[in-house]
Structure formats: C-alpha cells, structure tokens
Amino acid sequence: MAAENSSSNKLWGGRFTQKTATSVEDFTASVHYDRRLYRHDIEGSRAHAEMLADNGLLSEEELAAIVAGLAEIEAEIEAGTFTFQKSLEDIHMNIENALIARIGPAGAKLHSARSRNDQISLDLRLYLREQCDDIVALLVNLRRVLARLARGHLGVIMPGYTHLQRAQPVLLSHHLLAWSQMFTRDGDRLRDCRVRINQCPLGSAALAGSGLPIDREQVARRLEFGEITANSMDSAADRDFAIEFVSCCALIMTHLSRCAEELILWASSEFDFIEISDRFCTGSSIMPQKKNPDIAELVRGKSGRVIGSLMSLLVLVKGLPFTYNRDLQEDKEQVFDAVDTVRACLSIVAELLAEVSFKKKRLARAAGSGWLTATDLADYLVLKEVPFREAHGIVGRIVAHCVERSCELTDMELADLRNFSPLIDKDVFEILTVEGSVDSRISAGGTSLARVSEALAREEQALGMTS
C-alpha cells in the first residue's frame, strides 16, 4: 500500500496531479538542519525585495509589507515560536510560505527573478562569510594564549625532537611559537577563502539568469559582497567555496590534533613535561589513580570528523553534471558539522592551554641528556675548517664513545676529546652546554634567546598585545 500522501506538491503549481508521499517528505526535508540559515535567508530576501522595488517589480507598499513580514518571521524564529513545517522541505519555503500567509499576494512576488538554486548559494555564502570571521577571531585568541605562555616561559629550555627522538635543545617559547605559526597560516587561508566566498550569486536564478529587469550589482552592494558571480550556470553548480572552507577547517583540525598529540605525550609519565589542569582531565571508572587527558584526546579524535566532512563534499560533487542537482542538499550538514567542531575545539584548546603548567626542572634535565649538543660540536669543527661530513663522522665517533661509557659530552675531558680531533680546544666546553647550544642558534627563525625574543615581539605586535 502506498504511503499516506501530503500536500507539498501544491508548492509547485499545476504540474503535479498527485500529492507528495509522506515518506518522500521525510526523506527530502532539510529544514531540521538548514533552519540555522534563517537570518541569512531573510537578509537576502530583504535585499532582493529592495532591488525588485527599485526596478519596478514591486510597489513601495508591497516592499514595506514584505520587509515588515520578514521582520515578524525573524522575531518569531528567534523567540522559538515559529512553526517549521517539514512538508515545506527547507528554510526558504518555510519563510516564504509564512510570508504569503501573513501579507498575501505581495509575498508571492518575492520569488521573482530568483530560484532556490541561487538562494541557497547566497545563504550559504553569507553564513560562511560570518564563520570565516568568527573562526579567524578564535585562531587569534588561541595565538594570544600561546604568546602569553611563550612570554611567561622565555628562557626555559627543552629538548626538540625529530622522529620522536631527542635531537637538539630549543627554547620552550620557540616550540610554542612554532605552534602559533600553524594557526597563523590557518587564519591567512580563511581570509583568502573568504574572498571567493564573498561573491553574490543572487539573480542567477535556476541556471540561465533572469529575463526580468533586475540589478544584481545592487543586491551585491546591499549585502556587502565584493562582486557578483560571473556565470549563472556556475552559480547554481558551484560548491567550491564550501569545499575550500571545509578544507581550511580540516587543516585547522589537523594542526590542533598535532598539538593535542604533543600535549598527551608531554602529560604522560614517560615525558612528564606538563601538568594539565584537573579541570580539563577525567578519571577512570576502575583505576583510582588515573588522570586522563581526555580533552586533548577528543580534539585529536574530532579531527577525523572534519577531514571526513571534506572527503564527503569532494565525493558529493565529483560526479555531478551541471548545474543544480538535489545531491547538493547534502552539503550543509557537512559544512555545519565542520563549523561546530572547529569552533568548539579552538575554544576548548585555548582554555586548556591557558591553565597548563610546565615542569621547568624536568624539561631542563631532559634537554641535558642524550648528547643533544652533538651538532654544535660538529659546527665547532666546521668553524675550524673541517668539512662538515668529516666533522659529522668525528662527532659520531665521540658519541659512540659516550654511549659505551654511559656519559654525556660535557662529562668528557679535553684530552679525551682531542683524541678524536686535535683541533678541539678548551673553548669547546662553552658550546657543549644546552645554554650555549641554544644561544648559538642565531640564524633567522632560530631558537636563540635573541631570535625568539624578536619573534615573540613581532607576534605580540601582530596580535595587538603591545602598547
């Protein structure tokens, strides 16, 4: 037996002779998630109505009625008293149907010279334009937290790693500013992405443009778009802007995941570099002693959601013919989830980091073991005109000697060092300390106190943290 029918096919005029099946309404409805676009839909409708009036397609009385009706609907949605109807499918038809019910024929004129195809593209662009700005602000806030941590720990030395093996001593502030560099690029990417989002598609209609006397540039100016889209078919088909936005979100989450991974490692007993505030940890249901870095782990895990949303969008559009296809309805849940996840993770990581305690003595001990100044000894020999590859071999043999005797480079006597190269003199001990190693890294972008202090000052200035 066929499912119970509904009346939603009445929306499409005289083409249909049967009512839409209730099962189809359930399957095709998107208003339960695209309702979050209501402000953008209403703002776009206001701008469209003003343009129609200016071009003789609405009277001033009709325009006033539309603007007033849209304001009432917006107020009801914000108050939670608006009734959304699943049979009307989406946010656009819910608002339009409510407007017509309130003001009559004038409301039915609002859809002149536009289609839901360009309307949803407009709404999504307005929404994502806002999200770019909001997420950039969250990235700036996170960078400020990192800058404050770097300023508060300037001079603290820790081991730097390659292959998760201790490699060379670095300043903790240098490491924190390295994280900040990732988030700086993320902000730059979002600002650049916003340029392509900020193109107005309204007036492209279904796919071919409109035969009515409209002014697309007027709508673009009213909504503060940088320009109008250039091709009506592409306007209906394009979701590049959404994919690019989610791509930016996926990279933000990748960067947050890398930071979370280091926080998890540093909080472990094996590293014991940091103490995460109890406010951002949880216990075990069975092991009373446990203090788990669950927030960092969840951030690391949630990166998969956003990366998955990016993959879903790419697969969604890869086989679509031009122009609009209903498949594109599936874009918004991926976009919304990416937005919600990124915003939540940026906020919580900033909170967590603001309360992290670094164990300075433990960091210093870790930086002082494992022959981390071996490269400095090789550089010392290079300054004595020893070819680097030869110097590398000499120091490698010195390290092997230390391994055999379970000692550090600083434990060796000068005479022992000279057995490996007569060019080594007593001044070598100045560069074998972790402090000497760090201070010697004076190249641009290096970890010396002078270079890091300069970098931190630039970062603070860029973030408006200096007077």
Steps between C-alpha positions, in 0.01 A plus 500: 500500500625847416605729782261769614521800271554864593440833337855616433466458121262796515814711537594431141185626332300303243761253378419226752173308525588295808599605848852436622540178698565555870803273472639732233444801723692325776780403265545835328446743787796713604333763718602315817861604432495783244280709730822640644520705178182693581672834565695479178195394301298792635782748445536381140125531449500857629775598260325322213170670578661844510659435162168381353333817625772724361454333160121528488420140585351585842311805618617691805199368691584143405863552600397641837270203559775251410758668722257516793388140449858374486580688820207331677610157380859562610383610845285187536785270399731665749235474770444132422132548418522447123352172376721326246319267262683195371263487202650831381840328479748776581556833669431694179151362441411518869577869510338575165185306586473680836548835326223433248269389779564830679492758222332326207584550129789737569683214666453284193685760291820472704628199308501688170837473320648251743503125556572290803818411313651847525321566828670215686836590353448854627397385848794263530744768386362750751525237774855393411615858469399548864663173602829597338507816711400318819750217457780744419417676829523166684836431335625842611386426854688169498813674371473752782489218754812349343675839496425552869639154576810574291554832679454340840751223425759694303840342566367156599685230306356168388606223263393536140412180317527337162361150449375537860866471607677776690688704243612849608422734789249774422317766694152401613383839372639408157292182500183686603556759227543214253146392585387857455646509150262222395200693629626819333494323165154364580373854551662616178336215308156585638541865408596396149212251483262779603586689180353221289206451735424871475343488151126556461312236296149643542329580172657203324163332558473128425792486257449740208460839667179706493304670225358750747657846545721440804823648633726232643771751590253689720428187703873430527566849632210481743634172643862622497625246249821579318355409160234296325556150364590510133303209355143404585556128435808491719309692769251216529759223479782643711584364842871565473471775758351257754759232423781752534359618832477146638849434368621792713311352795656158442847650506420691820389173658815327374708767671297477820544123490878533476501734800268265688731207429795684650296603804400137551861386474632777724240422767600132511725360772756416233545867406361676809552845347163654589212485742158547342250663732258261669224710342594360160561136595285206606552191712455131444187304586716224645855631567496762777846636422430597140496857369420483132554782245156437349451848357820480297407147390155611388645788301737255333207270428266771375747589228374190321146641489606812314737317268208264432273796421753622246516158337119482492474836322763407243326172424163675497588731211749294302244331276231769477405637160430873475308672642296439816428148621318406818815324618625844598252505786747268674765772520360692795517235771868449421565873506306554823672213677842628394414847629370373834795266552770753414347772712462271801853362471668839457318630806574205727867472401551869578343446842707189567830660399438805716512271807784264402799493738844428355746305715812708444744281692385189320531678164853612587606149603360355178679761290829424677514133414527304179796685345272774366794736436672261258406718204655798676825307531488425127441869426795582728722285283360656182610839635845341531479435121416133530259394217157437650480135396838435661393691811179296509704180503732623775211596726323174424800311632509722809133423567564128456777536757252668739243229444756233584596679821148620591602865519398831345713720277547745786645218714798449269843643572670723245772242446239236419337729246835583339556128441231534234618833358803712599305808387279480807607747767378603847254753351294200386336473841325834445297349216442157651252635757133515406503874575793552269335287233176697514674837500708403197192450279493858380387444143170663404218291644740319734458409865751739660358726768565805282316357197209364707463830684477679165249248367288526813500879483384484136227253593379714788494806277305313229249388763459846650654390830751787528425855608 
